[in-house]
Amino acid sequence: MDLLYHMLDGFGVALSLTNLMWIIIGALLGTLIGILPGLGNPAATLAILLPLTLRLPPATGLIMMAGIYNGSKFAGATTAILLNIPTETSSVVLCYDGHELAKQGRAGAAMGMSAISGFIASTCGVIGLTFAAPIAAKIAIDFGPPEFAMLMIFGLLLVISLAGKSPVKGLISMFCGLLVSTIGADIFSGVQRFTFGSVNLYDGIEFLVVTLGLFAVGEVLINTGKSMKKGKPVETPKRLREYLPTWADIKQSRLAIAIGTLVGFFIGALPGGGSTIASFVSYAVVKNTSKNSDKFGTGMIEGVAGPEAANNSECGGTMIPLLSLGLPGSASTTVMLAALILYGIQPGPLLFTNHPEIVWPVIASLYLGTITLLVLNLPMIPLWVQILRIPYWLLYPIILLLAVVGAYSVRGSIFDVYLLMGFSAFGYMFRRLGVPAAPMLMAFVLGPEAELAFRQSLMLSNNNLSIFIDRPISAGILGAIVIIVLFSIYSRMKQRRKVLALR
């Protein structure tokens, strides 16, 4: 009864004309800034607009930040699907099937599915935040370095499932990503690794530089010749209903949305989990449970629905450790934590008791934010898709310009532009050789986190590997890893026997 009273009170505050206006403004600003490379990830967008939100009352400012957060996530899906440019790590996997759908003339369906699955998953995530916060927070607090080490290794293992028909090429791509992720100062000893004496590499390599090189510029280089010969842009739908997914698409994606919602919420509730691993894990699970797993990467609508559902349900999950434990679960919630502290509010177990007038309106605004995004963005899908009608001779230079500006804007260094050229060559070479780029990027993101958690675990156990077996959750994840490896080997052997039998 108290929960219902608090939620009604929160909706009463969030539905005020002023707060409703700031929800809409936040969603629009998040979407508009989110499409810019270098600024497009939710954390950067929130950081840019933080000074504006701090001028508002605490509840209103945090409500606006929630709108910005959701808006920037939708923008990441837009650029990934239309231009093959993931402006945030969690949108990388959408390039696999989302951009393929765009090239097949189904960009509207892909973006519509992204919006619909995001709405459903985000709503479910906020419901989970409302009712399951105490339980999820209790589970999350049991996660220490050993559990995170196993979780990251589990994520790296699932990366191989993105390799298509050649696990060897996937492994090559993953090891390239792990190697690149080690460049820079060792986090424990401070020793420089693979910097070759260059000061520019002391802080490592920026994610955006790697992403733009492997995906955006690599895509332009590989397609320039054949696209210029055709001389025509990608076809876009003529009728309004063709811009939205069909009932068959929605029916086909039901399981993917459910899987993505559960995976995203659970991983989001883990401090440090984040939307990146949530989207990749959900894609891998959806692919491995699909009857058409061999078609993933060629334009499967489930390949958009699952990761985008995980990306959005993670929003509700990641608010649990932030509000109940004072622990940010991602870079975006780190900015929100900074906002709470700047407002003079201490997040933690007493937050719901000491500041219910702030917490419940923010939770209510998450419900309203998802509805706002759906209402605003579904009608705008035809407008966004018109980007694909730009002729290639004009579109490709724009993409290259955005890539160079985005790479330079991160640290204001011309050296990052040179690195962009190097990774663009990698992207081109990978495509020519049929090596998937996604495992390299995923390993680049997860590699440092896996290394940090693994070394912390060894420090806790005096270099005793039994720590990963002694802790129940860690042992459970390790068992899942072993089962997946054995099942994968069995499936490969079974497939090989069938091929030999046919001969």
Summary of the structure (lengths in Angstrom):
residues: 503
radius of gyration: 22.3
end to end distance: 68.3
largest distance: 73.1
contacts: 1923
relative contact order: 0.17
helix: 78%
strand: 1%
